[in-house]
Structures are given as C-alpha cells and as structure tokens.
Amino acid sequence: MRRWIFLPLLALALFAGTAVAGKREKMLDSTLAEYAATLRWGNFEAGMAYIDPALIAERPVSSLELERYRQVRVSYYHPQDPVPVGKEQVRVVAEIGVVNEHSQSERVVIDRQLWRWDAKAKRWWLMSGLPDITRKDR
C-alpha cells in the first residue's frame, strides 16, 4: 500500500523539478535576448544592470571605460548558443562588431560571457562583466 502512495509523490517531485528547470531555461533565454538587444543598440550603461552586483561592487566600471563605450557603435551582435559549464552556470560566446565613431573603423570583439543563476533572486547574472572593446580579436 505504501508503494502506491510513494509513486505519485515521486512523479510529482520529478515534475516539479522539471518545471523549475524549464522556467530557469526560459528566463535564461529571455535574459540573453534582452542583454543582446541592449548591447546591439549600443547601450552599454544599461548593460551594467545585468552584471552581478557583487562584481560591480568589487570592480566598478570606471568613467574612462564608460567614455570608451560611448565612442563606439555596435554594428552587429552574434551570440552562440549557451553552453552549460556547471550546475547553475552557462557560457555564451558572442561576436560583436564595433565601429569607432571618430575613425569609422570597424573591428570585431569576441565576448566570452559567464552567466550564473541566482536562486534567491530568481534571475541570471552576468559574471564576466561588459565586453572588453579595447581588445582586438581579429
């Protein structure tokens, strides 16, 4: 008799776990799309809202870095699919075309992003910071 009670409870627990993982994946997709749109429109300052607050407190974005972001326009943003690298972390590699407003020269930046799920806040945080637009990858 106990076995018949246990099986439905086990099935319910498995379903609940799957539902939570599915919701987390949807939130990841949504977060990555919003972040991509934010950077695609060149709004790096708004992109800071996706960075883990502990990382911002530890290493704030300087006014010099913000000024550099203001001097470029994003011509394209091409992310790869997220790849799990831990239980609650994913890595995304994005190719970003940036055009310097003064020289009108375009270059490619490869942004290696690390995202972390925060179960308490129920959201994804960017752990790698904003892309380094000073590094030339091509």
Summary of the structure (lengths in Angstrom):
residues: 138
radius of gyration: 19.4
end to end distance: 67.0
largest distance: 77.8
contacts: 340
relative contact order: 0.16
helix: 43%
strand: 30%
